[in-house]
Amino acid sequence: MTLLTLSRMLLNKGNYSQVPVFFETNNQIKNRIWMIKGFKKGSYKMTAKTILGGTIAAIVILTNNLAVKALNEDNIIQTPTSSIEKLNDINPSEAEKDVENTDGISSGETYKIINVGSGKALDVYSAETKDYANVDIYEDNETAAQKWSIFRNSDGTYKLINTNSMKALDVYAAKADDYTNVDIFSENGTPAQKWNIITNGDGTYRLINVGSEKALDVYAAGTDNFSNVDVYTYNGTNAQKWELVRVGEK
């Protein structure tokens, strides 16, 4: 695939907005795009991570077997599907794991989430797998109860899935009060299970629940095993700072 520099790309059917597009070679695209499944059956949403030295970011929607119109400054040209089929051939399950946001989080990868104040890991109590199982902190023991797969949602938020239970990190009953308990619950896509993961600039992160707008927090800044995890108004303390350690890395 030769170098493509397109100022605009627009699907020839559907109600999608025009967006700036800049593409390089196929190999470079594989290294630079995010692909998120589930946008529409038979289609993928691809977002360019860094383009041409990181100066341009772009979003493009490509649908399998659908021709697109490429618009440049002078005219409109018809681009056959064959010219983009290599993009569609990228395995979405593999590409999903290659998503790495500017905050350093790779979608689809598994992490241990270590509280800065205690040095202990975000943990599902007694490795339970039922809905409403409690979330606490416990010394890092490398078990699946302490491992969380992080997936980027289409709206830029994240869901955290415990690898032992396959349930989502969840704010109990979608409440928004300080001290509301954090548990695990079957994935349902609600704001109670969506989190903004924000870098603190020092290698740590804060996790802000979308539904409550409150931070993932260790109750009373506890440091003992089984200290409870709740949500609380963000205050910048170490009880609300977390290190994300990708499983397999030190």
C-alpha positions as CSV (number, residue, x, y, z in Angstrom):
1,M,0.0,0.0,0.0
2,T,1.5,3.3,-1.0
3,L,1.5,6.5,1.0
4,L,-2.0,7.9,1.2
5,T,-2.6,11.5,2.3
6,L,-6.3,12.2,2.2
7,S,-7.7,15.4,3.7
8,R,-11.2,14.0,4.1
9,M,-12.8,10.6,4.0
10,L,-16.6,10.0,4.0
11,L,-18.6,6.9,3.9
12,N,-20.9,6.8,0.8
13,K,-23.9,5.8,2.9
14,G,-25.0,6.4,6.5
15,N,-25.0,9.5,8.6
16,Y,-21.4,9.8,9.6
17,S,-19.5,13.1,9.8
18,Q,-16.6,13.9,7.7
19,V,-13.3,13.8,9.6
20,P,-9.7,14.5,8.7
21,V,-7.7,11.5,7.6
22,F,-4.0,11.0,7.1
23,F,-2.7,7.5,6.4
24,E,0.8,6.1,5.9
25,T,1.8,2.7,4.7
26,N,0.0,-0.5,5.8
27,N,2.7,-1.5,8.2
28,Q,2.7,1.9,9.8
29,I,-1.0,1.9,10.1
30,K,-0.9,-1.4,11.9
31,N,1.4,0.2,14.5
32,R,-0.6,3.5,14.7
33,I,-4.3,2.8,14.7
34,W,-6.8,1.8,17.4
35,M,-9.5,-0.6,16.3
36,I,-12.6,-1.0,18.5
37,K,-15.1,-3.8,17.8
38,G,-18.8,-3.4,18.2
39,F,-19.3,-0.1,16.4
40,K,-21.6,-1.8,13.9
41,K,-21.8,-5.4,12.6
42,G,-19.3,-5.8,9.8
43,S,-17.5,-2.6,10.5
44,Y,-14.7,-1.3,12.6
45,K,-14.0,2.1,14.1
46,M,-10.3,3.0,13.7
47,T,-8.5,5.9,15.3
48,A,-5.1,7.0,14.3
49,K,-2.9,7.1,17.4
50,T,0.0,9.2,16.1
51,I,0.4,10.4,12.5
52,L,3.4,12.0,10.8
53,G,5.5,12.5,13.9
54,G,2.5,12.8,16.3
55,T,1.4,16.2,14.9
56,I,-2.0,14.9,13.7
57,A,-4.7,12.8,15.2
58,A,-7.6,11.4,13.2
59,I,-10.6,9.2,13.2
60,V,-11.9,7.2,10.3
61,I,-14.7,4.7,10.1
62,L,-14.3,1.9,7.5
63,T,-16.9,-0.6,6.8
64,N,-16.2,-4.0,5.2
65,N,-17.1,-4.2,1.5
66,L,-18.2,-0.6,1.4
67,A,-16.6,1.9,-1.0
68,V,-15.6,5.3,0.4
69,K,-15.3,8.7,-1.1
70,A,-11.9,10.3,-0.6
71,L,-12.1,14.1,-0.7
72,N,-9.0,16.2,-1.3
73,E,-8.7,20.0,-1.7
74,D,-9.5,19.9,-5.4
75,N,-12.1,17.2,-6.1
76,I,-13.9,14.1,-5.0
77,I,-12.5,10.8,-6.1
78,Q,-14.1,7.3,-5.7
79,T,-11.9,4.9,-3.8
80,P,-12.7,1.2,-4.3
81,T,-12.9,-1.1,-1.4
82,S,-9.9,-3.0,-2.7
83,S,-7.7,-0.1,-1.8
84,I,-8.5,-0.4,1.9
85,E,-9.1,-4.1,2.2
86,K,-5.7,-4.6,3.9
87,L,-7.0,-2.3,6.7
88,N,-10.1,-4.5,7.1
89,D,-7.9,-7.6,7.2
90,I,-6.4,-6.6,10.5
91,N,-7.6,-8.9,13.2
92,P,-9.8,-6.8,15.5
93,S,-9.1,-9.0,18.5
94,E,-5.4,-8.5,18.0
95,A,-5.7,-4.8,17.2
96,E,-7.8,-4.2,20.2
97,K,-4.9,-5.3,22.4
98,D,-2.6,-2.8,20.6
99,V,-4.6,0.2,21.7
100,E,-2.4,2.4,23.7
101,N,-3.7,5.8,24.7
102,T,-1.5,8.8,25.3
103,D,-2.0,7.9,29.0
104,G,-0.1,4.7,28.5
105,I,-3.0,2.3,29.0
106,S,-3.4,-0.5,26.5
107,S,-6.9,-1.6,25.9
108,G,-7.5,-5.4,26.3
109,E,-4.4,-5.9,28.4
110,T,-4.5,-7.2,32.0
111,Y,-3.2,-5.1,34.9
112,K,-2.6,-5.3,38.6
113,I,-3.9,-2.1,40.2
114,I,-1.7,-1.1,43.2
115,N,-2.8,1.5,45.7
116,V,0.0,4.0,46.4
117,G,-0.9,4.6,50.0
118,S,-0.9,1.0,51.1
119,G,1.2,-0.7,48.4
120,K,-1.5,-3.3,48.2
121,A,-3.5,-4.6,45.2
122,L,-7.1,-4.0,44.2
123,D,-8.7,-7.3,45.1
124,V,-12.0,-9.2,45.0
125,Y,-12.6,-10.5,48.6
126,S,-11.9,-14.2,48.9
127,A,-11.7,-14.5,45.1
128,E,-15.5,-14.6,45.0
129,T,-17.2,-14.6,41.6
130,K,-20.8,-13.7,42.5
131,D,-22.5,-10.3,41.8
132,Y,-22.0,-7.8,44.6
133,A,-18.8,-9.5,45.7
134,N,-16.8,-7.0,47.7
135,V,-13.7,-5.2,46.4
136,D,-10.9,-4.5,48.9
137,I,-7.1,-4.2,49.0
138,Y,-4.8,-7.1,49.8
139,E,-1.1,-7.8,49.5
140,D,-0.1,-8.6,46.0
141,N,-0.4,-12.4,45.6
142,E,-0.5,-12.7,41.8
143,T,-3.9,-14.4,41.8
144,A,-6.7,-13.8,39.3
145,A,-8.7,-12.1,42.0
146,Q,-6.2,-9.2,41.7
147,K,-6.0,-9.1,37.9
148,W,-8.1,-6.7,35.9
149,S,-8.5,-6.5,32.1
150,I,-9.0,-2.9,31.0
151,F,-11.0,-2.1,27.9
152,R,-11.5,1.3,26.4
153,N,-15.1,2.1,25.7
154,S,-16.1,3.9,22.5
155,D,-16.8,7.1,24.5
156,G,-13.2,7.2,25.8
157,T,-14.0,5.8,29.3
158,Y,-12.8,2.4,30.5
159,K,-14.4,-0.8,32.0
160,L,-12.3,-3.0,34.3
161,I,-13.1,-6.7,34.2
162,N,-11.8,-9.0,36.9
163,T,-10.2,-12.0,35.2
164,N,-11.3,-14.5,37.9
165,S,-15.0,-13.6,37.9
166,M,-15.3,-11.9,34.5
167,K,-17.4,-9.3,36.2
168,A,-16.9,-5.5,36.1
169,L,-15.7,-3.1,38.7
170,D,-18.9,-1.5,39.8
171,V,-20.3,1.2,42.2
172,Y,-23.0,-0.4,44.3
173,A,-26.5,0.4,43.2
174,A,-25.1,3.2,41.0
175,K,-25.1,5.5,44.0
176,A,-23.2,8.8,44.0
177,D,-22.6,9.4,47.8
178,D,-19.2,9.5,49.4
179,Y,-18.3,6.1,50.9
180,T,-20.5,4.2,48.5
181,N,-19.1,0.6,48.3
182,V,-17.3,-0.8,45.3
183,D,-18.1,-4.3,44.2
184,I,-18.1,-6.5,41.1
185,F,-21.2,-7.0,39.0
186,S,-22.1,-8.6,35.7
187,E,-21.2,-6.2,32.9
188,N,-24.1,-4.0,32.0
189,G,-22.5,-0.9,30.3
190,T,-23.9,1.6,32.9
191,P,-22.1,4.6,34.1
192,A,-21.6,2.8,37.4
193,Q,-19.2,0.5,35.6
194,K,-17.5,3.2,33.5
195,W,-14.3,4.9,34.7
196,N,-12.1,7.7,33.6
197,I,-8.5,6.8,34.1
198,I,-6.5,10.0,34.5
199,T,-2.8,10.2,34.8
200,N,-1.5,12.2,37.8
201,G,1.7,13.0,36.0
202,D,3.9,11.0,38.4
203,G,3.3,7.5,37.0
204,T,0.2,7.0,39.0
205,Y,-3.5,7.3,38.1
206,R,-6.8,8.3,39.6
207,L,-9.9,6.3,38.6
208,I,-13.0,8.5,38.5
209,N,-16.3,6.8,38.2
210,V,-18.5,8.2,35.5
211,G,-21.8,7.8,37.3
212,S,-20.8,9.3,40.7
213,E,-17.9,11.5,39.5
214,K,-16.1,10.3,42.5
215,A,-12.7,8.6,42.8
216,L,-11.8,5.0,43.5
217,D,-10.6,5.2,47.1
218,V,-9.4,3.1,50.0
219,Y,-11.7,3.8,53.0
220,A,-10.1,5.9,55.7
221,A,-6.7,5.5,53.8
222,G,-6.4,2.1,55.3
223,T,-3.3,0.0,54.7
224,D,-4.3,-3.3,56.2
225,N,-5.3,-6.4,54.2
226,F,-9.1,-6.4,53.6
227,S,-9.3,-2.6,53.8
228,N,-12.4,-1.6,52.0
229,V,-12.6,0.2,48.7
230,D,-15.3,2.8,48.0
231,V,-15.8,5.9,46.0
232,Y,-15.1,9.3,47.5
233,T,-14.8,12.9,46.3
234,Y,-11.4,13.3,44.7
235,N,-8.9,14.8,47.1
236,G,-5.5,13.9,45.6
237,T,-4.4,11.7,48.6
238,N,-2.5,8.5,48.2
239,A,-5.6,6.5,49.1
240,Q,-6.9,7.6,45.7
241,K,-3.7,7.1,43.7
242,W,-3.1,3.8,41.9
243,E,-0.3,2.3,39.9
244,L,-1.3,0.2,36.9
245,V,1.2,-2.6,36.5
246,R,0.7,-4.7,33.3
247,V,0.7,-8.4,34.1
248,G,4.1,-9.8,33.0
249,E,6.0,-6.6,33.7
250,K,7.8,-5.7,36.8
